[in-house]
Amino acid sequence: MSCLAIRSAHAAPTDTATALGTASAVVVEPLTTRPLDDLDFGAVVVSQSAGGSVTVPPDTAAATYTGLAASACSASDCGAHPARFAVRGEPGRRYQVALPGEVYALGRSRASVSLLVTRLTMRTASFDAEGQTGLLDESGRDAFSVGGTLVVPASTPADRYEAKIEVIVTYS
């Protein structure tokens, strides 16, 4: 008599599964920014006893003076004007501009004397209101302007004062 043992073949469970996914990217034109004009507060005079400020708006409005600061020219703004920048990039994309909260303008001949530049604001050509965002047109171009306020303390020595303002432009 012979005995035959038969084992049943069951499928062994698996610990892995596979699936396919995709990876994609959109490559856009890099943003470029080119300065066209520097922010200029013009020639300012201030009293020996009290200071003041001059504000240049980011649009085409004339500079305004407060306290005992005044224009040193017969023209009301003495050549004061906002900084202007050209922007190029991917057509139809939005961009944003980051400005510092404040910077200090150092005297050329008296580097130890500095003037506060504050309230830096910008306005793009693509939008009517002040803000930090712009829109590139169908050719991938736009422009923006930057204004601010220069604080001039009493007895500020005569000099040419300059500040570097870092403007950072990114897609939003």
Protein Blocks (a to p, Z undefined) as FASTA:
>chain_A
ZZdddddddddddfbdcdddddddddddddddddfbdcdebjadddfkbgcdddddfblb
dcddehjbdcfbfbfnlopacddddddddehiacdddddfbdcdddfklmmbccddehia
cddfkbmbdcfbdcddfkopacddddddddddehiacdddddddddddddZZ
